[in-house]
Amino acid sequence: MKRKYFGTDGIRGTANAHPMTPEVAMKVGMAVGVTFRRGAHRNRVVIGKDTRLSGYMLENAMVAGFTAAGMDVFLLGPVPTPSVAMLTRSLRADIGVMISASHNPFHDNGIKLFGPDGYKLSDEKELELERLLGQDLSRKLAKPDKIGRAKRVDGDLYRYIEFAKRTFPKEMTLSGMRIVVDCANGAAYKAAPAALWELGAEVVTINNEPDGFNINMECGSTNPAALSRKVDEVRADIGIAMDGDADRMLIVDEKGKVVDGDQLMAMIAEEWHARGRLTGGGIVATVMSNLGLERFLDDKGLGLARTKVGDRYVVEHMRENGYNIGGEQSGHIVLSDYSTTGDGLISALQVLACIRAADRPASEVCKKFEPVPQILKNVRFAGGTPLEDKSVQSAIDAGRDRLGDGRLVIRPSGTEPVIRVMAEGDDRVLVEQVVDDIVGVIANQKTAA
């Protein structure tokens, strides 16, 4: 069945345009509600959101859908995505919803769904929902006396903050550390500074005044330049950059240099392996992670299992094969000892714990390997299937032959209409040539079409 709504991370699109309309959001609430109703008890759903203006519109539409399906709704307000996953379990909810487009600009929005176990829904469950979204659900809705209720809940964000703090080693504090936190004007604007301050740090916070429009705007993990400048300005020990829904983060060391998710996963894995905590014999990452990470782990006697892009696929492989560290180069890190999904705050706390344990500057602790030259370029397309063109396939095959021991990954984005072309190898000039050649052929094929 071809997907009309769900991509690599839930449903996403431009706000007030299909599929991110109130009509679709209400229908999603209905479909999810009738699917996850179970037993005779009052079924419940928790809904969180980030700070986008359109979040209010979609939230109210989903409340209508869920209550029509007979589910009670607990509205959390602006909270990090991982807190929704955690509170879905903690509040014994039947489903969790996060209204967010993660690192995208304010004009986009999305719907992420978590099952009662706190994990994102499987492909099979999403396909089941796809079928329901195409049906008339009126006969499956609740009777008048079974319609659900909705209420806003206060204080549950602080349950998440306390939970995150408990993942930091008890024998440690952050006292004496000056930390800059870039909240991306997003969902972490309260939680991240509060947790770090309560653990003893001197916290300098930037981009923590959301107005509905400025989420991810020239800030956060996708644009850490402002964080680098602030770290230098205040002579901080480290900077932490969240994204809009706080399920990912990157750091900036005391010299202002950005450290990506591959380096951070390598650092945590090495530390946990030394302490006998690492399970699975390595870590799980996607096809986009740098070859240098794979070589670093191999030198340590550890493995790197690769999956399709998307934290859901990383988590699935972790669960099936007993790993407790996985993630993406973008800073989406999953530590399954603590969380069922990527968690920027908890990941940051584990990075800080490694730095504290080493008692050395972040610049010395966080760089674990020399990355292999890696080039990623995007080609936007309006429709069709550019990758099925014979000339494109020939260019891809030729590129793989030229790279030899290097890697080539070409894939359509799951969140926007672009083809991503990534290549890596020890010869940067060759890598750039291979990427440019493939991008050129795809662009020409698109123009000809």
RODO-2510 file (C-alpha; in nm, 4 decimals, decimal comma):
residues 449
     n   res          X          Y          Z
     1     m     0,0000     0,0000     0,0000
     2     k     0,1395     0,3382    -0,1013
     3     r     0,1640     0,5848     0,1860
     4     k    -0,0296     0,9104     0,1547
     5     y     0,0318     1,0512     0,5011
     6     f     0,3132     0,8883     0,6993
     7     g     0,6805     0,9504     0,6204
     8     t     0,9993     0,8590     0,8060
     9     d     0,8862     1,0417     1,1202
    10     g     0,5088     1,0573     1,1362
    11     i     0,3040     1,2968     0,9253
    12     r     0,4625     1,6259     0,8208
    13     g     0,3979     1,9146     0,5856
    14     t     0,3229     2,2838     0,5492
    15     a     0,0748     2,4087     0,8088
    16     n    -0,2783     2,4653     0,6781
    17     a    -0,2004     2,2744     0,3593
    18     h    -0,2672     1,9050     0,3034
    19     p    -0,1923     1,6950     0,5041
    20     m    -0,1317     1,9448     0,7857
    21     t    -0,4887     2,0749     0,7947
    22     p    -0,7367     2,0746     1,0842
    23     e    -0,9535     1,8318     0,8880
    24     v    -0,6769     1,5747     0,8536
    25     a    -0,5594     1,6268     1,2124
    26     m    -0,9114     1,5598     1,3416
    27     k    -0,9376     1,2496     1,1207
    28     v    -0,6015     1,1279     1,2550
    29     g    -0,7357     1,1717     1,6087
    30     m    -1,0416     0,9684     1,5199
    31     a    -0,8460     0,6930     1,3441
    32     v    -0,5866     0,6637     1,6205
    33     g    -0,8568     0,6804     1,8853
    34     v    -1,0654     0,3946     1,7470
    35     t    -0,7483     0,1895     1,6896
    36     f    -0,6067     0,2258     2,0400
    37     r    -0,9256     0,2021     2,2434
    38     r    -0,8906    -0,0976     2,4692
    39     g    -1,0916    -0,2387     2,7564
    40     a    -1,3797    -0,0792     2,9424
    41     h    -1,1695     0,1812     3,1250
    42     r    -1,1523     0,5476     3,0288
    43     n    -0,8998     0,5441     2,7484
    44     r    -0,6553     0,8341     2,7506
    45     v    -0,4158     1,0154     2,5217
    46     v    -0,1441     1,2675     2,6059
    47     i    -0,0701     1,5458     2,3572
    48     g     0,2399     1,7636     2,3579
    49     k     0,3533     2,0235     2,1083
    50     d     0,6434     2,2501     2,0286
    51     t     0,6182     2,6279     1,9997
    52     r     0,4889     2,6741     1,6416
    53     l     0,1908     2,9001     1,5873
    54     s     0,0061     2,6216     1,4031
    55     g     0,0350     2,3935     1,7048
    56     y    -0,2764     2,5486     1,8599
    57     m    -0,4803     2,4813     1,5472
    58     l    -0,3699     2,1190     1,5113
    59     e    -0,3950     2,0508     1,8840
    60     n    -0,7594     2,1587     1,8982
    61     a    -0,8433     1,9571     1,5871
    62     m    -0,6850     1,6442     1,7338
    63     v    -0,8690     1,6959     2,0623
    64     a    -1,1945     1,6948     1,8656
    65     g    -1,0964     1,3715     1,6931
    66     f    -0,9825     1,1895     2,0060
    67     t    -1,2791     1,2932     2,2193
    68     a    -1,5131     1,1907     1,9360
    69     a    -1,3473     0,8490     1,9473
    70     g    -1,4159     0,8309     2,3205
    71     m    -1,0696     0,9066     2,4563
    72     d    -0,9851     1,1442     2,7400
    73     v    -0,7173     1,3930     2,6421
    74     f    -0,4389     1,5322     2,8621
    75     l    -0,2837     1,8442     2,7085
    76     l     0,0786     1,8939     2,8118
    77     g     0,1443     2,2192     2,6253
    78     p     0,4942     2,2933     2,4877
    79     v     0,7176     2,0033     2,5959
    80     p     1,0067     1,8056     2,4432
    81     t     0,9156     1,5077     2,2273
    82     p     1,0897     1,2593     2,4633
    83     s     0,8778     1,3850     2,7519
    84     v     0,5671     1,2783     2,5582
    85     a     0,7139     0,9300     2,5159
    86     m     0,7999     0,9164     2,8862
    87     l     0,4657     1,0520     3,0067
    88     t     0,2707     0,8170     2,7795
    89     r     0,4147     0,5330     2,9870
    90     s     0,4096     0,7158     3,3189
    91     l     0,0457     0,8229     3,2901
    92     r    -0,0551     0,4806     3,1535
    93     a    -0,1951     0,6426     2,8428
    94     d    -0,3102     0,4406     2,5437
    95     i    -0,1398     0,6709     2,2939
    96     g     0,0962     0,9679     2,2931
    97     v     0,1032     1,2501     2,0374
    98     m     0,3676     1,5129     1,9675
    99     i     0,2694     1,7961     1,7367
   100     s     0,5982     1,9095     1,5857
   101     a     0,8022     1,9304     1,2684
   102     s     1,1233     1,8880     1,4673
   103     h     1,4045     2,0910     1,3060
   104     n     1,1918     2,2351     1,0223
   105     p     1,0954     2,6065     1,0000
   106     f     0,7851     2,7402     1,1746
   107     h     0,5634     2,7143     0,8659
   108     d     0,5844     2,3336     0,8762
   109     n     0,4290     2,1075     1,1350
   110     g     0,3837     1,7389     1,1969
   111     i     0,2251     1,4652     1,4049
   112     k     0,4358     1,2006     1,5794
   113     l     0,2627     0,9062     1,7469
   114     f     0,3789     0,6892     2,0372
   115     g     0,2239     0,3624     2,1477
   116     p     0,1405     0,2828     2,5121
   117     d     0,4947     0,1482     2,5547
   118     g     0,6437     0,4863     2,4621
   119     y     0,7851     0,3680     2,1295
   120     k     0,6990     0,5182     1,7919
   121     l     0,4503     0,3174     1,5920
   122     s     0,5636     0,0405     1,3607
   123     d     0,5276     0,0496     0,9827
   124     e     0,2447    -0,2029     1,0118
   125     k     0,0497     0,0119     1,2565
   126     e     0,0993     0,3213     1,0418
   127     l    -0,0321     0,1344     0,7375
   128     e    -0,3367     0,0318     0,9397
   129     l    -0,3967     0,3976     1,0226
   130     e    -0,3473     0,4915     0,6564
   131     r    -0,6349     0,2596     0,5660
   132     l    -0,8598     0,4066     0,8329
   133     l    -0,7882     0,7617     0,7181
   134     g    -0,9464     0,6713     0,3858
   135     q    -1,2652     0,5394     0,5449
   136     d    -1,5836     0,6854     0,6901
   137     l    -1,5324     0,6438     1,0647
   138     s    -1,8667     0,7841     1,1779
   139     r    -2,0030     0,4434     1,2825
   140     k    -1,6928     0,3701     1,4906
   141     l    -1,7100     0,6837     1,7026
   142     a    -1,8214     0,6966     2,0648
   143     k    -2,1838     0,7072     2,1737
   144     p    -2,2969     1,0425     2,3185
   145     d    -2,2462     0,9268     2,6788
   146     k    -1,8955     0,7925     2,5981
   147     i    -1,7465     1,1051     2,4375
   148     g    -1,4096     1,1888     2,5920
   149     r    -1,3057     1,4851     2,8037
   150     a    -1,0045     1,7117     2,7588
   151     k    -0,8032     1,9034     3,0155
   152     r    -0,4731     2,0851     3,0407
   153     v    -0,2314     1,9437     3,2945
   154     d     0,0281     2,1456     3,4804
   155     g     0,3456     2,0167     3,6357
   156     d     0,4099     1,7155     3,4176
   157     l     0,7032     1,8913     3,2499
   158     y     0,8731     1,8888     3,5886
   159     r     0,8218     1,5138     3,6149
   160     y     1,0236     1,4881     3,2958
   161     i     1,2928     1,7248     3,4262
   162     e     1,3321     1,5152     3,7401
   163     f     1,3442     1,1982     3,5311
   164     a     1,6182     1,3426     3,3100
   165     k     1,8221     1,4591     3,6097
   166     r     1,8163     1,1075     3,7564
   167     t     2,0073     0,9811     3,4517
   168     f     2,3097     1,1901     3,5558
   169     p     2,5510     1,0034     3,7888
   170     k     2,4591     1,0587     4,1527
   171     e     2,8189     1,1162     4,2571
   172     m     2,8610     1,4034     4,0109
   173     t     2,7397     1,7609     3,9839
   174     l     2,7828     2,0285     3,7198
   175     s     2,9105     2,2763     3,9753
   176     g     3,1853     2,4964     3,8323
   177     m     3,0795     2,4433     3,4699
   178     r     2,9566     2,7314     3,2565
   179     i     2,7175     2,5952     2,9951
   180     v     2,5473     2,7802     2,7122
   181     v     2,2168     2,6277     2,6020
   182     d     2,0575     2,7131     2,2678
   183     c     1,6919     2,6160     2,3033
   184     a     1,6100     2,6836     1,9359
   185     n     1,3069     2,8844     2,0547
   186     g     1,1473     2,5448     2,0786
   187     a     1,0098     2,2834     2,3126
   188     a     1,3125     2,2702     2,5452
   189     y     1,3074     2,6377     2,6371
   190     k     1,2019     2,5570     2,9939
   191     a     1,3252     2,2030     3,0542
   192     a     1,6885     2,2174     2,9420
   193     p     1,8014     2,5293     3,1335
   194     a     1,6139     2,4190     3,4461
   195     a     1,7673     2,0703     3,4543
   196     l     2,1225     2,1947     3,3999
   197     w     2,0889     2,4695     3,6622
   198     e     1,9424     2,2302     3,9182
   199     l     2,2418     1,9998     3,8644
   200     g     2,4728     2,2845     3,9614
   201     a     2,5800     2,4458     3,6349
   202     e     2,6070     2,8139     3,5608
   203     v     2,3646     2,8338     3,2689
   204     v     2,3640     3,0927     2,9924
   205     t     2,0518     3,0508     2,7818
   206     i     1,9960     3,1788     2,4286
   207     n     1,7015     3,1481     2,1893
   208     n     1,4568     3,0744     2,4683
   209     e     1,1848     3,3280     2,3827
   210     p     0,9520     3,1507     2,1392
   211     d     0,6913     3,3634     1,9628
   212     g     0,5333     3,1049     1,7331
   213     f     0,7480     3,2057     1,4367
   214     n     1,1122     3,1892     1,5478
   215     i     1,1501     2,8175     1,6189
   216     n     1,4737     2,6908     1,4569
   217     m     1,5252     3,0333     1,2976
   218     e     1,9039     3,0750     1,2610
   219     c     1,9513     2,8840     1,5838
   220     g     1,9511     2,5388     1,7396
   221     s     2,1203     2,2210     1,6259
   222     t     2,0696     2,2936     1,2551
   223     n     2,2368     2,6345     1,2819
   224     p     2,4809     2,6405     1,5754
   225     a     2,6791     2,9484     1,4652
   226     a     2,5129     3,1715     1,7272
   227     l     2,5924     2,9152     1,9949
   228     s     2,9577     2,9060     1,8918
   229     r     2,9765     3,2845     1,9190
   230     k     2,8112     3,2852     2,2606
   231     v     3,0415     3,0151     2,3957
   232     d     3,3370     3,2275     2,2898
   233     e     3,1810     3,5475     2,4255
   234     v     3,1136     3,4150     2,7764
   235     r     3,4116     3,1767     2,7811
   236     a     3,1897     2,8799     2,8490
   237     d     3,3097     2,5243     2,9032
   238     i     3,0609     2,3861     2,6529
   239     g     2,7554     2,4764     2,4468
   240     i     2,4483     2,2586     2,3889
   241     a     2,2226     2,3107     2,0862
   242     m     1,8738     2,1582     2,0878
   243     d     1,6402     2,1358     1,7920
   244     g     1,2788     2,2493     1,7845
   245     d     1,1306     1,9512     1,9671
   246     a     1,4436     1,8626     2,1687
   247     d     1,4771     1,5043     2,0507
   248     r     1,8255     1,5810     1,9174
   249     m     2,1222     1,7941     2,0147
   250     l     2,4752     1,8845     1,9124
   251     i     2,7467     2,0388     2,1244
   252     v     3,0004     2,3148     2,0770
   253     d     3,3288     2,2707     2,2633
   254     e     3,5062     2,5464     2,4574
   255     k     3,6854     2,6502     2,1389
   256     g     3,3575     2,7050     1,9546
   257     k     3,3877     2,3950     1,7360
   258     v     3,0738     2,1942     1,6594
   259     v     3,0757     1,8251     1,7559
   260     d     2,8229     1,6071     1,5730
   261     g     2,6240     1,3023     1,6754
   262     d     2,8755     1,0506     1,5399
   263     q     3,1482     1,1827     1,7705
   264     l     2,9107     1,1957     2,0662
   265     m     2,7917     0,8391     2,0138
   266     a     3,1552     0,7263     1,9892
   267     m     3,2372     0,9002     2,3171
   268     i     2,9414     0,7585     2,5085
   269     a     2,9973     0,4104     2,3633
   270     e     3,3648     0,4108     2,4620
   271     e     3,2800     0,5242     2,8165
   272     w     2,9988     0,2721     2,8594
   273     h     3,2114    -0,0074     2,7140
   274     a     3,4894     0,0691     2,9626
   275     r     3,2354     0,0493     3,2459
   276     g     3,0805    -0,2742     3,1199
   277     r     2,7516    -0,0979     3,0427
   278     l     2,7479    -0,1246     2,6627
   279     t     2,5221    -0,3958     2,5250
   280     g     2,4932    -0,5455     2,1793
   281     g     2,8664    -0,5362     2,1087
   282     g     2,8550    -0,1904     1,9514
   283     i     2,6058     0,0737     1,8467
   284     v     2,3341     0,1268     1,5858
   285     a     2,3466     0,4177     1,3404
   286     t     2,2057     0,4969     0,9992
   287     v     2,3588     0,4767     0,6542
   288     m     2,4457     0,8462     0,6876
   289     s     2,6912     0,8055     0,9758
   290     n     3,0544     0,8685     0,8908
   291     l     3,2879     0,5873     0,7905
   292     g     3,5304     0,7232     1,0504
   293     l     3,2877     0,6184     1,3246
   294     e     3,2811     0,2653     1,1884
   295     r     3,6628     0,2503     1,1830
   296     f     3,6880     0,3912     1,5377
   297     l     3,4496     0,1300     1,6748
   298     d     3,6272    -0,1462     1,4861
   299     d     3,9573    -0,0461     1,6501
   300     k     3,7848    -0,0863     1,9878
   301     g     3,6526    -0,4291     1,8981
   302     l     3,3000    -0,2921     1,8609
   303     g     3,0578    -0,3072     1,5723
   304     l     2,8428    -0,0555     1,3871
   305     a     2,5042    -0,1771     1,2660
   306     r     2,3500     0,0501     1,0016
   307     t     1,9811     0,1076     0,9303
   308     k     1,7680     0,3210     0,7032
   309     v     1,7501     0,6897     0,7920
   310     g     1,5022     0,7576     1,0710
   311     d     1,5342     0,7095     1,4436
   312     r     1,2409     0,4675     1,4364
   313     y     1,4473     0,2197     1,2349
   314     v     1,7438     0,2682     1,4658
   315     v     1,5255     0,1931     1,7688
   316     e     1,3705    -0,1122     1,6033
   317     h     1,7152    -0,2601     1,5376
   318     m     1,8264    -0,1779     1,8905
   319     r     1,5267    -0,3550     2,0413
   320     e     1,5581    -0,6591     1,8176
   321     n     1,9310    -0,7067     1,8767
   322     g     1,9944    -0,5879     2,2321
   323     y     2,1799    -0,2603     2,1732
   324     n     2,1502     0,0281     2,4198
   325     i     2,3136     0,3079     2,2150
   326     g     2,2017     0,4209     1,8730
   327     g     2,1371     0,7339     1,6782
   328     e     2,2094     0,9627     1,3885
   329     q     2,4865     1,1967     1,2836
   330     s     2,2409     1,4835     1,3252
   331     g     2,2539     1,4380     1,7015
   332     h     1,9428     1,2251     1,7371
   333     i     2,0792     0,9849     2,0020
   334     v     1,8798     0,7034     2,1604
   335     l     1,9980     0,5654     2,4947
   336     s     1,7559     0,2835     2,5640
   337     d     1,8645     0,2421     2,9256
   338     y     1,6734     0,5654     2,9815
   339     s     1,4434     0,6451     2,6912
   340     t     1,2426     0,4909     2,4093
   341     t     1,3273     0,7661     2,1614
   342     g     1,5885     1,0308     2,0908
   343     d     1,6312     1,2671     2,3847
   344     g     1,8441     1,5813     2,3499
   345     l     1,8548     1,6612     2,7208
   346     i     1,9401     1,3115     2,8404
   347     s     2,2030     1,2741     2,5667
   348     a     2,3562     1,6056     2,6714
   349     l     2,3715     1,4901     3,0321
   350     q     2,5566     1,1720     2,9322
   351     v     2,8055     1,3805     2,7314
   352     l     2,8579     1,6046     3,0340
   353     a     2,9062     1,2975     3,2535
   354     c     3,1833     1,1737     3,0210
   355     i     3,3539     1,5142     3,0335
   356     r     3,3278     1,5242     3,4124
   357     a     3,4672     1,1717     3,4432
   358     a     3,7651     1,2564     3,2210
   359     d     3,8231     1,5922     3,3965
   360     r     3,9478     1,7417     3,0702
   361     p     3,8129     2,0070     2,8316
   362     a     3,5345     1,9158     2,5918
   363     s     3,7637     1,9678     2,2921
   364     e     3,9891     1,6873     2,4169
   365     v     3,7188     1,4475     2,5294
   366     c     3,4583     1,4758     2,2547
   367     k     3,6658     1,4244     1,9415
   368     k     3,7204     1,0516     1,9098
   369     f     3,8109     1,0074     1,5434
   370     e     3,9043     1,1967     1,2300
   371     p     3,5972     1,1986     1,0058
   372     v     3,6334     1,0637     0,6538
   373     p     3,5559     1,3398     0,3981
   374     q     3,1798     1,3287     0,3471
   375     i     2,9784     1,5387     0,1026
   376     l     2,5993     1,5661     0,1102
   377     k     2,3969     1,7609    -0,1470
   378     n     2,0233     1,7838    -0,2089
   379     v     1,8368     1,7996    -0,5400
   380     r     1,4805     1,9289    -0,5189
   381     f     1,2181     1,7715    -0,7445
   382     a     0,8525     1,8512    -0,8113
   383     g     0,7216     1,4993    -0,8655
   384     g     0,7821     1,1635    -1,0266
   385     t     1,0580     0,9174    -0,9422
   386     p     1,3940     1,0600    -1,0573
   387     l     1,5931     0,7683    -0,9149
   388     e     1,4262     0,5229    -1,1533
   389     d     1,5706     0,6963    -1,4605
   390     k     1,8316     0,4834    -1,6414
   391     s     2,0807     0,7664    -1,6784
   392     v     2,0598     0,8350    -1,3038
   393     q     2,1137     0,4679    -1,2238
   394     s     2,4150     0,4567    -1,4569
   395     a     2,5653     0,7617    -1,2841
   396     i     2,5127     0,6010    -0,9431
   397     d     2,6765     0,2736    -1,0524
   398     a     2,9729     0,4636    -1,1981
   399     g     3,0074     0,6653    -0,8772
   400     r     3,0221     0,3512    -0,6626
   401     d     3,2940     0,2060    -0,8851
   402     r     3,5007     0,5239    -0,8597
   403     l     3,4748     0,5412    -0,4794
   404     g     3,6097     0,1901    -0,4229
   405     d     3,6280     0,1484    -0,0433
   406     g     3,4216     0,4621     0,0095
   407     r     3,0448     0,4794     0,0474
   408     l     2,7655     0,6237    -0,1627
   409     v     2,4104     0,6749    -0,0348
   410     i     2,1326     0,8189    -0,2499
   411     r     1,7842     0,8432    -0,1056
   412     p     1,4682     1,0497    -0,1272
   413     s     1,3995     1,2533     0,1852
   414     g     1,1118     1,1318     0,3959
   415     t     1,0174     1,4842     0,5035
   416     e     1,0601     1,7076     0,1961
   417     p     1,0691     1,6689    -0,1867
   418     v     1,4450     1,6337    -0,2323
   419     i     1,6888     1,3605    -0,3314
   420     r     1,9836     1,3415    -0,0915
   421     v     2,3168     1,2420    -0,2462
   422     m     2,5894     1,1519     0,0028
   423     a     2,9352     1,0134    -0,0677
   424     e     3,2415     0,9642     0,1475
   425     g     3,5949     0,8407     0,1004
   426     d     3,9528     0,9256     0,1865
   427     d     4,0004     1,1442    -0,1254
   428     r     3,7885     1,4593    -0,0786
   429     v     3,8342     1,5788    -0,4372
   430     l     3,7110     1,2463    -0,5738
   431     v     3,4159     1,2447    -0,3348
   432     e     3,3103     1,5934    -0,4460
   433     q     3,3386     1,4952    -0,8121
   434     v     3,1233     1,1861    -0,7619
   435     v     2,8513     1,3801    -0,5777
   436     d     2,8513     1,6655    -0,8308
   437     d     2,8289     1,4236    -1,1240
   438     i     2,5279     1,2406    -0,9765
   439     v     2,3555     1,5640    -0,8710
   440     g     2,4041     1,6987    -1,2239
   441     v     2,2464     1,3941    -1,3872
   442     i     1,9481     1,4006    -1,1487
   443     a     1,8994     1,7741    -1,2107
   444     n     1,9141     1,7247    -1,5881
   445     q     1,6678     1,4368    -1,5746
   446     k     1,4321     1,6500    -1,3639
   447     t     1,4556     1,9391    -1,6125
   448     a     1,3952     1,7127    -1,9100
   449     a     1,0884     1,5658    -1,7433
***
